[in-house]
Amino acid sequence: MYISEIIKNRINELGITWYRLWKITGIGWGTFERLKENPNNRVSSINLIKIANALEIDLNEFKKIDGSEINDSRNSN
């Protein structure tokens, strides 16, 4: 399972839109576009935390995915 699938499932459960999630999190719209277009796209750890908080998802839920999909951009040298 990919991060985008977890997010999409939770969005559907809550009955909100990607646009609403964007407004709640303050994350750049391009991040959401990339997630929607390419489900295995990387997400920085800070953005993942913002998304998890907005959707009330336990961060442990993301442990079910391939760890290579999570990227802390501060350590990507």
mmCIF file of the N, C-alpha and C atoms, coordinates in Angstrom:
data_MODEL
# 
_entry.id   MODEL 
# 
loop_
_atom_site.group_PDB 
_atom_site.id 
_atom_site.type_symbol 
_atom_site.label_atom_id 
_atom_site.label_alt_id 
_atom_site.label_comp_id 
_atom_site.label_asym_id 
_atom_site.label_entity_id 
_atom_site.label_seq_id 
_atom_site.pdbx_PDB_ins_code 
_atom_site.Cartn_x 
_atom_site.Cartn_y 
_atom_site.Cartn_z 
_atom_site.occupancy 
_atom_site.B_iso_or_equiv 
_atom_site.pdbx_formal_charge 
_atom_site.auth_seq_id 
_atom_site.auth_comp_id 
_atom_site.auth_asym_id 
_atom_site.auth_atom_id 
_atom_site.pdbx_PDB_model_num 
ATOM 1   N N  . MET A 1 1  ? 0.843   -1.178 0.000   1.00 0.00 ? 1  MET A N  1 
ATOM 2   C CA . MET A 1 1  ? 0.000   0.000  0.000   1.00 0.00 ? 1  MET A CA 1 
ATOM 3   C C  . MET A 1 1  ? 0.885   1.237  0.000   1.00 0.00 ? 1  MET A C  1 
ATOM 4   N N  . TYR A 1 2  ? 0.457   2.267  -0.702  1.00 0.00 ? 2  TYR A N  1 
ATOM 5   C CA . TYR A 1 2  ? 1.199   3.518  -0.808  1.00 0.00 ? 2  TYR A CA 1 
ATOM 6   C C  . TYR A 1 2  ? 0.603   4.582  0.108   1.00 0.00 ? 2  TYR A C  1 
ATOM 7   N N  . ILE A 1 3  ? 1.405   5.594  0.411   1.00 0.00 ? 3  ILE A N  1 
ATOM 8   C CA . ILE A 1 3  ? 0.939   6.708  1.228   1.00 0.00 ? 3  ILE A CA 1 
ATOM 9   C C  . ILE A 1 3  ? -0.322  7.310  0.628   1.00 0.00 ? 3  ILE A C  1 
ATOM 10  N N  . SER A 1 4  ? -0.313  7.522  -0.672  1.00 0.00 ? 4  SER A N  1 
ATOM 11  C CA . SER A 1 4  ? -1.465  8.159  -1.314  1.00 0.00 ? 4  SER A CA 1 
ATOM 12  C C  . SER A 1 4  ? -2.736  7.337  -1.143  1.00 0.00 ? 4  SER A C  1 
ATOM 13  N N  . GLU A 1 5  ? -2.622  6.012  -1.111  1.00 0.00 ? 5  GLU A N  1 
ATOM 14  C CA . GLU A 1 5  ? -3.795  5.161  -0.919  1.00 0.00 ? 5  GLU A CA 1 
ATOM 15  C C  . GLU A 1 5  ? -4.351  5.310  0.498   1.00 0.00 ? 5  GLU A C  1 
ATOM 16  N N  . ILE A 1 6  ? -3.467  5.375  1.472   1.00 0.00 ? 6  ILE A N  1 
ATOM 17  C CA . ILE A 1 6  ? -3.900  5.576  2.856   1.00 0.00 ? 6  ILE A CA 1 
ATOM 18  C C  . ILE A 1 6  ? -4.607  6.926  2.980   1.00 0.00 ? 6  ILE A C  1 
ATOM 19  N N  . ILE A 1 7  ? -4.016  7.950  2.379   1.00 0.00 ? 7  ILE A N  1 
ATOM 20  C CA . ILE A 1 7  ? -4.607  9.289  2.436   1.00 0.00 ? 7  ILE A CA 1 
ATOM 21  C C  . ILE A 1 7  ? -5.960  9.304  1.742   1.00 0.00 ? 7  ILE A C  1 
ATOM 22  N N  . LYS A 1 8  ? -6.007  8.743  0.532   1.00 0.00 ? 8  LYS A N  1 
ATOM 23  C CA . LYS A 1 8  ? -7.254  8.734  -0.230  1.00 0.00 ? 8  LYS A CA 1 
ATOM 24  C C  . LYS A 1 8  ? -8.363  7.992  0.513   1.00 0.00 ? 8  LYS A C  1 
ATOM 25  N N  . ASN A 1 9  ? -8.034  6.865  1.118   1.00 0.00 ? 9  ASN A N  1 
ATOM 26  C CA . ASN A 1 9  ? -9.037  6.112  1.880   1.00 0.00 ? 9  ASN A CA 1 
ATOM 27  C C  . ASN A 1 9  ? -9.573  6.932  3.047   1.00 0.00 ? 9  ASN A C  1 
ATOM 28  N N  . ARG A 1 10 ? -8.670  7.615  3.743   1.00 0.00 ? 10 ARG A N  1 
ATOM 29  C CA . ARG A 1 10 ? -9.089  8.405  4.907   1.00 0.00 ? 10 ARG A CA 1 
ATOM 30  C C  . ARG A 1 10 ? -9.904  9.628  4.478   1.00 0.00 ? 10 ARG A C  1 
ATOM 31  N N  . ILE A 1 11 ? -9.515  10.257 3.373   1.00 0.00 ? 11 ILE A N  1 
ATOM 32  C CA . ILE A 1 11 ? -10.275 11.389 2.838   1.00 0.00 ? 11 ILE A CA 1 
ATOM 33  C C  . ILE A 1 11 ? -11.710 10.946 2.543   1.00 0.00 ? 11 ILE A C  1 
ATOM 34  N N  . ASN A 1 12 ? -11.831 9.774  1.912   1.00 0.00 ? 12 ASN A N  1 
ATOM 35  C CA . ASN A 1 12 ? -13.164 9.256  1.588   1.00 0.00 ? 12 ASN A CA 1 
ATOM 36  C C  . ASN A 1 12 ? -13.966 8.952  2.850   1.00 0.00 ? 12 ASN A C  1 
ATOM 37  N N  . GLU A 1 13 ? -13.308 8.392  3.857   1.00 0.00 ? 13 GLU A N  1 
ATOM 38  C CA . GLU A 1 13 ? -13.987 8.101  5.121   1.00 0.00 ? 13 GLU A CA 1 
ATOM 39  C C  . GLU A 1 13 ? -14.514 9.370  5.776   1.00 0.00 ? 13 GLU A C  1 
ATOM 40  N N  . LEU A 1 14 ? -13.718 10.436 5.720   1.00 0.00 ? 14 LEU A N  1 
ATOM 41  C CA . LEU A 1 14 ? -14.087 11.695 6.359   1.00 0.00 ? 14 LEU A CA 1 
ATOM 42  C C  . LEU A 1 14 ? -15.020 12.546 5.495   1.00 0.00 ? 14 LEU A C  1 
ATOM 43  N N  . GLY A 1 15 ? -15.114 12.196 4.216   1.00 0.00 ? 15 GLY A N  1 
ATOM 44  C CA . GLY A 1 15 ? -15.981 12.954 3.307   1.00 0.00 ? 15 GLY A CA 1 
ATOM 45  C C  . GLY A 1 15 ? -15.449 14.338 2.989   1.00 0.00 ? 15 GLY A C  1 
ATOM 46  N N  . ILE A 1 16 ? -14.115 14.456 2.918   1.00 0.00 ? 16 ILE A N  1 
ATOM 47  C CA . ILE A 1 16 ? -13.513 15.737 2.547   1.00 0.00 ? 16 ILE A CA 1 
ATOM 48  C C  . ILE A 1 16 ? -12.824 15.586 1.198   1.00 0.00 ? 16 ILE A C  1 
ATOM 49  N N  . THR A 1 17 ? -12.307 16.678 0.692   1.00 0.00 ? 17 THR A N  1 
ATOM 50  C CA . THR A 1 17 ? -11.625 16.660 -0.604  1.00 0.00 ? 17 THR A CA 1 
ATOM 51  C C  . THR A 1 17 ? -10.127 16.892 -0.407  1.00 0.00 ? 17 THR A C  1 
ATOM 52  N N  . TRP A 1 18 ? -9.373  16.625 -1.481  1.00 0.00 ? 18 TRP A N  1 
ATOM 53  C CA . TRP A 1 18 ? -7.945  16.920 -1.465  1.00 0.00 ? 18 TRP A CA 1 
ATOM 54  C C  . TRP A 1 18 ? -7.746  18.420 -1.233  1.00 0.00 ? 18 TRP A C  1 
ATOM 55  N N  . TYR A 1 19 ? -8.622  19.216 -1.837  1.00 0.00 ? 19 TYR A N  1 
ATOM 56  C CA . TYR A 1 19 ? -8.537  20.674 -1.671  1.00 0.00 ? 19 TYR A CA 1 
ATOM 57  C C  . TYR A 1 19 ? -8.679  21.050 -0.201  1.00 0.00 ? 19 TYR A C  1 
ATOM 58  N N  . ARG A 1 20 ? -9.626  20.454 0.493   1.00 0.00 ? 20 ARG A N  1 
ATOM 59  C CA . ARG A 1 20 ? -9.825  20.744 1.919   1.00 0.00 ? 20 ARG A CA 1 
ATOM 60  C C  . ARG A 1 20 ? -8.596  20.325 2.727   1.00 0.00 ? 20 ARG A C  1 
ATOM 61  N N  . LEU A 1 21 ? -8.035  19.159 2.404   1.00 0.00 ? 21 LEU A N  1 
ATOM 62  C CA . LEU A 1 21 ? -6.827  18.697 3.089   1.00 0.00 ? 21 LEU A CA 1 
ATOM 63  C C  . LEU A 1 21 ? -5.679  19.673 2.858   1.00 0.00 ? 21 LEU A C  1 
ATOM 64  N N  . TRP A 1 22 ? -5.580  20.166 1.650   1.00 0.00 ? 22 TRP A N  1 
ATOM 65  C CA . TRP A 1 22 ? -4.556  21.148 1.307   1.00 0.00 ? 22 TRP A CA 1 
ATOM 66  C C  . TRP A 1 22 ? -4.703  22.389 2.179   1.00 0.00 ? 22 TRP A C  1 
ATOM 67  N N  . LYS A 1 23 ? -5.926  22.893 2.328   1.00 0.00 ? 23 LYS A N  1 
ATOM 68  C CA . LYS A 1 23 ? -6.184  24.083 3.128   1.00 0.00 ? 23 LYS A CA 1 
ATOM 69  C C  . LYS A 1 23 ? -5.879  23.834 4.615   1.00 0.00 ? 23 LYS A C  1 
ATOM 70  N N  . ILE A 1 24 ? -6.213  22.655 5.108   1.00 0.00 ? 24 ILE A N  1 
ATOM 71  C CA . ILE A 1 24 ? -5.989  22.327 6.519   1.00 0.00 ? 24 ILE A CA 1 
ATOM 72  C C  . ILE A 1 24 ? -4.493  22.235 6.831   1.00 0.00 ? 24 ILE A C  1 
ATOM 73  N N  . THR A 1 25 ? -3.747  21.583 5.949   1.00 0.00 ? 25 THR A N  1 
ATOM 74  C CA . THR A 1 25 ? -2.335  21.305 6.218   1.00 0.00 ? 25 THR A CA 1 
ATOM 75  C C  . THR A 1 25 ? -1.403  22.464 5.891   1.00 0.00 ? 25 THR A C  1 
ATOM 76  N N  . GLY A 1 26 ? -1.763  23.269 4.905   1.00 0.00 ? 26 GLY A N  1 
ATOM 77  C CA . GLY A 1 26 ? -0.881  24.342 4.471   1.00 0.00 ? 26 GLY A CA 1 
ATOM 78  C C  . GLY A 1 26 ? 0.281   23.856 3.614   1.00 0.00 ? 26 GLY A C  1 
ATOM 79  N N  . ILE A 1 27 ? 0.231   22.599 3.217   1.00 0.00 ? 27 ILE A N  1 
ATOM 80  C CA . ILE A 1 27 ? 1.260   22.016 2.351   1.00 0.00 ? 27 ILE A CA 1 
ATOM 81  C C  . ILE A 1 27 ? 1.030   22.528 0.927   1.00 0.00 ? 27 ILE A C  1 
ATOM 82  N N  . GLY A 1 28 ? 2.107   22.705 0.176   1.00 0.00 ? 28 GLY A N  1 
ATOM 83  C CA . GLY A 1 28 ? 1.983   23.161 -1.209  1.00 0.00 ? 28 GLY A CA 1 
ATOM 84  C C  . GLY A 1 28 ? 1.105   22.242 -2.046  1.00 0.00 ? 28 GLY A C  1 
ATOM 85  N N  . TRP A 1 29 ? 0.287   22.851 -2.906  1.00 0.00 ? 29 TRP A N  1 
ATOM 86  C CA . TRP A 1 29 ? -0.638  22.077 -3.739  1.00 0.00 ? 29 TRP A CA 1 
ATOM 87  C C  . TRP A 1 29 ? 0.119   21.086 -4.621  1.00 0.00 ? 29 TRP A C  1 
ATOM 88  N N  . GLY A 1 30 ? 1.315   21.437 -5.045  1.00 0.00 ? 30 GLY A N  1 
ATOM 89  C CA . GLY A 1 30 ? 2.101   20.547 -5.896  1.00 0.00 ? 30 GLY A CA 1 
ATOM 90  C C  . GLY A 1 30 ? 2.371   19.199 -5.245  1.00 0.00 ? 30 GLY A C  1 
ATOM 91  N N  . THR A 1 31 ? 2.526   19.182 -3.941  1.00 0.00 ? 31 THR A N  1 
ATOM 92  C CA . THR A 1 31 ? 2.737   17.920 -3.213  1.00 0.00 ? 31 THR A CA 1 
ATOM 93  C C  . THR A 1 31 ? 1.542   17.002 -3.394  1.00 0.00 ? 31 THR A C  1 
ATOM 94  N N  . PHE A 1 32 ? 0.346   17.567 -3.276  1.00 0.00 ? 32 PHE A N  1 
ATOM 95  C CA . PHE A 1 32 ? -0.864  16.760 -3.438  1.00 0.00 ? 32 PHE A CA 1 
ATOM 96  C C  . PHE A 1 32 ? -1.047  16.310 -4.883  1.00 0.00 ? 32 PHE A C  1 
ATOM 97  N N  . GLU A 1 33 ? -0.713  17.186 -5.823  1.00 0.00 ? 33 GLU A N  1 
ATOM 98  C CA . GLU A 1 33 ? -0.805  16.816 -7.238  1.00 0.00 ? 33 GLU A CA 1 
ATOM 99  C C  . GLU A 1 33 ? 0.115   15.632 -7.538  1.00 0.00 ? 33 GLU A C  1 
ATOM 100 N N  . ARG A 1 34 ? 1.335   15.690 -7.012  1.00 0.00 ? 34 ARG A N  1 
ATOM 101 C CA . ARG A 1 34 ? 2.281   14.597 -7.241  1.00 0.00 ? 34 ARG A CA 1 
ATOM 102 C C  . ARG A 1 34 ? 1.783   13.300 -6.605  1.00 0.00 ? 34 ARG A C  1 
ATOM 103 N N  . LEU A 1 35 ? 1.203   13.385 -5.425  1.00 0.00 ? 35 LEU A N  1 
ATOM 104 C CA . LEU A 1 35 ? 0.668   12.187 -4.762  1.00 0.00 ? 35 LEU A CA 1 
ATOM 105 C C  . LEU A 1 35 ? -0.497  11.584 -5.552  1.00 0.00 ? 35 LEU A C  1 
ATOM 106 N N  . LYS A 1 36 ? -1.353  12.446 -6.082  1.00 0.00 ? 36 LYS A N  1 
ATOM 107 C CA . LYS A 1 36 ? -2.509  11.959 -6.838  1.00 0.00 ? 36 LYS A CA 1 
ATOM 108 C C  . LYS A 1 36 ? -2.083  11.342 -8.164  1.00 0.00 ? 36 LYS A C  1 
ATOM 109 N N  . GLU A 1 37 ? -1.096  11.943 -8.821  1.00 0.00 ? 37 GLU A N  1 
ATOM 110 C CA . GLU A 1 37 ? -0.658  11.478 -10.127 1.00 0.00 ? 37 GLU A CA 1 
ATOM 111 C C  . GLU A 1 37 ? 0.289   10.289 -10.053 1.00 0.00 ? 37 GLU A C  1 
ATOM 112 N N  . ASN A 1 38 ? 1.085   10.222 -9.007  1.00 0.00 ? 38 ASN A N  1 
ATOM 113 C CA . ASN A 1 38 ? 2.087   9.173  -8.873  1.00 0.00 ? 38 ASN A CA 1 
ATOM 114 C C  . ASN A 1 38 ? 2.022   8.626  -7.442  1.00 0.00 ? 38 ASN A C  1 
ATOM 115 N N  . PRO A 1 39 ? 1.231   7.582  -7.219  1.00 0.00 ? 39 PRO A N  1 
ATOM 116 C CA . PRO A 1 39 ? 0.990   7.078  -5.865  1.00 0.00 ? 39 PRO A CA 1 
ATOM 117 C C  . PRO A 1 39 ? 2.237   6.691  -5.084  1.00 0.00 ? 39 PRO A C  1 
ATOM 118 N N  . ASN A 1 40 ? 3.332   6.371  -5.751  1.00 0.00 ? 40 ASN A N  1 
ATOM 119 C CA . ASN A 1 40 ? 4.534   5.983  -5.011  1.00 0.00 ? 40 ASN A CA 1 
ATOM 120 C C  . ASN A 1 40 ? 5.522   7.131  -4.876  1.00 0.00 ? 40 ASN A C  1 
ATOM 121 N N  . ASN A 1 41 ? 5.032   8.355  -5.027  1.00 0.00 ? 41 ASN A N  1 
ATOM 122 C CA . ASN A 1 41 ? 5.866   9.540  -4.874  1.00 0.00 ? 41 ASN A CA 1 
ATOM 123 C C  . ASN A 1 41 ? 6.280   9.709  -3.419  1.00 0.00 ? 41 ASN A C  1 
ATOM 124 N N  . ARG A 1 42 ? 7.439   10.279 -3.197  1.00 0.00 ? 42 ARG A N  1 
ATOM 125 C CA . ARG A 1 42 ? 7.954   10.490 -1.838  1.00 0.00 ? 42 ARG A CA 1 
ATOM 126 C C  . ARG A 1 42 ? 7.280   11.677 -1.165  1.00 0.00 ? 42 ARG A C  1 
ATOM 127 N N  . VAL A 1 43 ? 7.206   11.603 0.151   1.00 0.00 ? 43 VAL A N  1 
ATOM 128 C CA . VAL A 1 43 ? 6.637   12.674 0.963   1.00 0.00 ? 43 VAL A CA 1 
ATOM 129 C C  . VAL A 1 43 ? 7.611   12.944 2.102   1.00 0.00 ? 43 VAL A C  1 
ATOM 130 N N  . SER A 1 44 ? 7.911   14.209 2.338   1.00 0.00 ? 44 SER A N  1 
ATOM 131 C CA . SER A 1 44 ? 8.825   14.519 3.439   1.00 0.00 ? 44 SER A CA 1 
ATOM 132 C C  . SER A 1 44 ? 8.168   14.147 4.764   1.00 0.00 ? 44 SER A C  1 
ATOM 133 N N  . SER A 1 45 ? 8.973   13.884 5.752   1.00 0.00 ? 45 SER A N  1 
ATOM 134 C CA . SER A 1 45 ? 8.443   13.471 7.048   1.00 0.00 ? 45 SER A CA 1 
ATOM 135 C C  . SER A 1 45 ? 7.591   14.574 7.676   1.00 0.00 ? 45 SER A C  1 
ATOM 136 N N  . ILE A 1 46 ? 7.981   15.834 7.508   1.00 0.00 ? 46 ILE A N  1 
ATOM 137 C CA . ILE A 1 46 ? 7.194   16.930 8.088   1.00 0.00 ? 46 ILE A CA 1 
ATOM 138 C C  . ILE A 1 46 ? 5.825   17.020 7.425   1.00 0.00 ? 46 ILE A C  1 
ATOM 139 N N  . ASN A 1 47 ? 5.768   16.831 6.112   1.00 0.00 ? 47 ASN A N  1 
ATOM 140 C CA . ASN A 1 47 ? 4.474   16.847 5.420   1.00 0.00 ? 47 ASN A CA 1 
ATOM 141 C C  . ASN A 1 47 ? 3.628   15.645 5.799   1.00 0.00 ? 47 ASN A C  1 
ATOM 142 N N  . LEU A 1 48 ? 4.270   14.517 5.991   1.00 0.00 ? 48 LEU A N  1 
ATOM 143 C CA . LEU A 1 48 ? 3.549   13.322 6.405   1.00 0.00 ? 48 LEU A CA 1 
ATOM 144 C C  . LEU A 1 48 ? 2.906   13.524 7.775   1.00 0.00 ? 48 LEU A C  1 
ATOM 145 N N  . ILE A 1 49 ? 3.623   14.177 8.672   1.00 0.00 ? 49 ILE A N  1 
ATOM 146 C CA . ILE A 1 49 ? 3.087   14.466 10.002  1.00 0.00 ? 49 ILE A CA 1 
ATOM 147 C C  . ILE A 1 49 ? 1.902   15.424 9.897   1.00 0.00 ? 49 ILE A C  1 
ATOM 148 N N  . LYS A 1 50 ? 2.021   16.451 9.065   1.00 0.00 ? 50 LYS A N  1 
ATOM 149 C CA . LYS A 1 50 ? 0.918   17.396 8.878   1.00 0.00 ? 50 LYS A CA 1 
ATOM 150 C C  . LYS A 1 50 ? -0.326  16.695 8.336   1.00 0.00 ? 50 LYS A C  1 
ATOM 151 N N  . ILE A 1 51 ? -0.122  15.819 7.363   1.00 0.00 ? 51 ILE A N  1 
ATOM 152 C CA . ILE A 1 51 ? -1.246  15.081 6.772   1.00 0.00 ? 51 ILE A CA 1 
ATOM 153 C C  . ILE A 1 51 ? -1.870  14.153 7.800   1.00 0.00 ? 51 ILE A C  1 
ATOM 154 N N  . ALA A 1 52 ? -1.037  13.437 8.532   1.00 0.00 ? 52 ALA A N  1 
ATOM 155 C CA . ALA A 1 52 ? -1.540  12.508 9.548   1.00 0.00 ? 52 ALA A CA 1 
ATOM 156 C C  . ALA A 1 52 ? -2.345  13.251 10.609  1.00 0.00 ? 52 ALA A C  1 
ATOM 157 N N  . ASN A 1 53 ? -1.852  14.398 11.048  1.00 0.00 ? 53 ASN A N  1 
ATOM 158 C CA . ASN A 1 53 ? -2.573  15.187 12.038  1.00 0.00 ? 53 ASN A CA 1 
ATOM 159 C C  . ASN A 1 53 ? -3.917  15.671 11.499  1.00 0.00 ? 53 ASN A C  1 
ATOM 160 N N  . ALA A 1 54 ? -3.917  16.166 10.271  1.00 0.00 ? 54 ALA A N  1 
ATOM 161 C CA . ALA A 1 54 ? -5.147  16.690 9.674   1.00 0.00 ? 54 ALA A CA 1 
ATOM 162 C C  . ALA A 1 54 ? -6.202  15.599 9.495   1.00 0.00 ? 54 ALA A C  1 
ATOM 163 N N  . LEU A 1 55 ? -5.736  14.394 9.163   1.00 0.00 ? 55 LEU A N  1 
ATOM 164 C CA . LEU A 1 55 ? -6.674  13.290 8.906   1.00 0.00 ? 55 LEU A CA 1 
ATOM 165 C C  . LEU A 1 55 ? -6.879  12.403 10.127  1.00 0.00 ? 55 LEU A C  1 
ATOM 166 N N  . GLU A 1 56 ? -6.247  12.785 11.235  1.00 0.00 ? 56 GLU A N  1 
ATOM 167 C CA . GLU A 1 56 ? -6.342  12.000 12.467  1.00 0.00 ? 56 GLU A CA 1 
ATOM 168 C C  . GLU A 1 56 ? -5.945  10.544 12.231  1.00 0.00 ? 56 GLU A C  1 
ATOM 169 N N  . ILE A 1 57 ? -4.792  10.393 11.583  1.00 0.00 ? 57 ILE A N  1 
ATOM 170 C CA . ILE A 1 57 ? -4.220  9.072  11.304  1.00 0.00 ? 57 ILE A CA 1 
ATOM 171 C C  . ILE A 1 57 ? -3.040  8.864  12.243  1.00 0.00 ? 57 ILE A C  1 
ATOM 172 N N  . ASP A 1 58 ? -2.994  7.721  12.875  1.00 0.00 ? 58 ASP A N  1 
ATOM 173 C CA . ASP A 1 58 ? -1.839  7.367  13.700  1.00 0.00 ? 58 ASP A CA 1 
ATOM 174 C C  . ASP A 1 58 ? -0.649  7.166  12.765  1.00 0.00 ? 58 ASP A C  1 
ATOM 175 N N  . LEU A 1 59 ? 0.480   7.768  13.080  1.00 0.00 ? 59 LEU A N  1 
ATOM 176 C CA . LEU A 1 59 ? 1.660   7.635  12.224  1.00 0.00 ? 59 LEU A CA 1 
ATOM 177 C C  . LEU A 1 59 ? 2.079   6.185  12.036  1.00 0.00 ? 59 LEU A C  1 
ATOM 178 N N  . ASN A 1 60 ? 1.733   5.323  12.982  1.00 0.00 ? 60 ASN A N  1 
ATOM 179 C CA . ASN A 1 60 ? 2.043   3.900  12.828  1.00 0.00 ? 60 ASN A CA 1 
ATOM 180 C C  . ASN A 1 60 ? 1.336   3.286  11.631  1.00 0.00 ? 60 ASN A C  1 
ATOM 181 N N  . GLU A 1 61 ? 0.258   3.895  11.192  1.00 0.00 ? 61 GLU A N  1 
ATOM 182 C CA . GLU A 1 61 ? -0.465  3.420  10.008  1.00 0.00 ? 61 GLU A CA 1 
ATOM 183 C C  . GLU A 1 61 ? 0.442   3.432  8.782   1.00 0.00 ? 61 GLU A C  1 
ATOM 184 N N  . PHE A 1 62 ? 1.353   4.390  8.750   1.00 0.00 ? 62 PHE A N  1 
ATOM 185 C CA . PHE A 1 62 ? 2.254   4.509  7.610   1.00 0.00 ? 62 PHE A CA 1 
ATOM 186 C C  . PHE A 1 62 ? 3.383   3.482  7.645   1.00 0.00 ? 62 PHE A C  1 
ATOM 187 N N  . LYS A 1 63 ? 3.535   2.763  8.746   1.00 0.00 ? 63 LYS A N  1 
ATOM 188 C CA . LYS A 1 63 ? 4.548   1.708  8.813   1.00 0.00 ? 63 LYS A CA 1 
ATOM 189 C C  . LYS A 1 63 ? 4.189   0.532  7.916   1.00 0.00 ? 63 LYS A C  1 
ATOM 190 N N  . LYS A 1 64 ? 2.951   0.477  7.464   1.00 0.00 ? 64 LYS A N  1 
ATOM 191 C CA . LYS A 1 64 ? 2.487   -0.622 6.615   1.00 0.00 ? 64 LYS A CA 1 
ATOM 192 C C  . LYS A 1 64 ? 2.973   -0.475 5.181   1.00 0.00 ? 64 LYS A C  1 
ATOM 193 N N  . ILE A 1 65 ? 3.624   0.655  4.887   1.00 0.00 ? 65 ILE A N  1 
ATOM 194 C CA . ILE A 1 65 ? 4.091   0.889  3.528   1.00 0.00 ? 65 ILE A CA 1 
ATOM 195 C C  . ILE A 1 65 ? 5.580   0.637  3.436   1.00 0.00 ? 65 ILE A C  1 
ATOM 196 N N  . ASP A 1 66 ? 6.060   0.603  2.222   1.00 0.00 ? 66 ASP A N  1 
ATOM 197 C CA . ASP A 1 66 ? 7.482   0.458  1.968   1.00 0.00 ? 66 ASP A CA 1 
ATOM 198 C C  . ASP A 1 66 ? 8.207   1.686  2.499   1.00 0.00 ? 66 ASP A C  1 
ATOM 199 N N  . GLY A 1 67 ? 9.153   1.517  3.407   1.00 0.00 ? 67 GLY A N  1 
ATOM 200 C CA . GLY A 1 67 ? 9.859   2.620  4.032   1.00 0.00 ? 67 GLY A CA 1 
ATOM 201 C C  . GLY A 1 67 ? 10.587  3.528  3.068   1.00 0.00 ? 67 GLY A C  1 
ATOM 202 N N  . SER A 1 68 ? 10.885  3.047  1.875   1.00 0.00 ? 68 SER A N  1 
ATOM 203 C CA . SER A 1 68 ? 11.600  3.881  0.920   1.00 0.00 ? 68 SER A CA 1 
ATOM 204 C C  . SER A 1 68 ? 10.742  5.015  0.397   1.00 0.00 ? 68 SER A C  1 
ATOM 205 N N  . GLU A 1 69 ? 9.455   4.951  0.651   1.00 0.00 ? 69 GLU A N  1 
ATOM 206 C CA . GLU A 1 69 ? 8.557   5.984  0.171   1.00 0.00 ? 69 GLU A CA 1 
ATOM 207 C C  . GLU A 1 69 ? 8.583   7.213  1.073   1.00 0.00 ? 69 GLU A C  1 
ATOM 208 N N  . ILE A 1 70 ? 9.040   7.056  2.303   1.00 0.00 ? 70 ILE A N  1 
ATOM 209 C CA . ILE A 1 70 ? 9.100   8.163  3.241   1.00 0.00 ? 70 ILE A CA 1 
ATOM 210 C C  . ILE A 1 70 ? 10.487  8.773  3.167   1.00 0.00 ? 70 ILE A C  1 
ATOM 211 N N  . ASN A 1 71 ? 10.544  10.083 3.027   1.00 0.00 ? 71 ASN A N  1 
ATOM 212 C CA . ASN A 1 71 ? 11.809  10.761 2.836   1.00 0.00 ? 71 ASN A CA 1 
ATOM 213 C C  . ASN A 1 71 ? 11.840  12.020 3.686   1.00 0.00 ? 71 ASN A C  1 
ATOM 214 N N  . ASP A 1 72 ? 12.850  12.145 4.514   1.00 0.00 ? 72 ASP A N  1 
ATOM 215 C CA . ASP A 1 72 ? 13.051  13.385 5.245   1.00 0.00 ? 72 ASP A CA 1 
ATOM 216 C C  . ASP A 1 72 ? 13.948  14.250 4.380   1.00 0.00 ? 72 ASP A C  1 
ATOM 217 N N  . SER A 1 73 ? 13.390  15.278 3.768   1.00 0.00 ? 73 SER A N  1 
ATOM 218 C CA . SER A 1 73 ? 14.121  16.097 2.804   1.00 0.00 ? 73 SER A CA 1 
ATOM 219 C C  . SER A 1 73 ? 15.349  16.769 3.408   1.00 0.00 ? 73 SER A C  1 
ATOM 220 N N  . ARG A 1 74 ? 15.390  16.940 4.715   1.00 0.00 ? 74 ARG A N  1 
ATOM 221 C CA . ARG A 1 74 ? 16.551  17.555 5.342   1.00 0.00 ? 74 ARG A CA 1 
ATOM 222 C C  . ARG A 1 74 ? 17.759  16.627 5.299   1.00 0.00 ? 74 ARG A C  1 
ATOM 223 N N  . ASN A 1 75 ? 17.541  15.331 5.126   1.00 0.00 ? 75 ASN A N  1 
ATOM 224 C CA . ASN A 1 75 ? 18.638  14.370 5.111   1.00 0.00 ? 75 ASN A CA 1 
ATOM 225 C C  . ASN A 1 75 ? 18.851  13.751 3.742   1.00 0.00 ? 75 ASN A C  1 
ATOM 226 N N  . SER A 1 76 ? 18.452  14.405 2.684   1.00 0.00 ? 76 SER A N  1 
ATOM 227 C CA . SER A 1 76 ? 18.526  13.790 1.361   1.00 0.00 ? 76 SER A CA 1 
ATOM 228 C C  . SER A 1 76 ? 19.720  14.291 0.553   1.00 0.00 ? 76 SER A C  1 
ATOM 229 N N  . ASN A 1 77 ? 20.846  14.461 1.176   1.00 0.00 ? 77 ASN A N  1 
ATOM 230 C CA . ASN A 1 77 ? 22.039  14.929 0.485   1.00 0.00 ? 77 ASN A CA 1 
ATOM 231 C C  . ASN A 1 77 ? 22.683  13.833 -0.276  1.00 0.00 ? 77 ASN A C  1 
# 
